[in-house]
Amino acid sequence: MNEHEWQEVIGTIGIFVLLITVVLTVIWQVGASRRARLQLAREGEYQRIAEAAIAGQRTIEQQLAQIGGQVADLQGRTDKIERVLKDVE
């Protein structure tokens, strides 16, 4: 092989290396952007679940407050009944 043939071989190898590098970089960047998009979607879903949990907890808190009031009312009525029964004895 003469000098020009070696230059052509080295140039061809260089072009292939450059082309492979560019293709791999593009593939890597596409994958990174896809992962970022999926992570954002996942975080949005977690946010929605957290908001639903908070709303559920508020509802439960209101129901517990209402039940607490009802129990206090029943306790007061029970105390009155006990007083009446003691007076009757």
Protein Blocks (a to p, Z undefined) as FASTA:
>chain_A
ZZklmmmmmmmmmmmmmmmmmmmmmmmmmmmmmmmmmmmmmmmmmmmmmmmmmmmmmmmm
mmmmmmmmmmmmmmmmmmmmmmmmmmmZZ
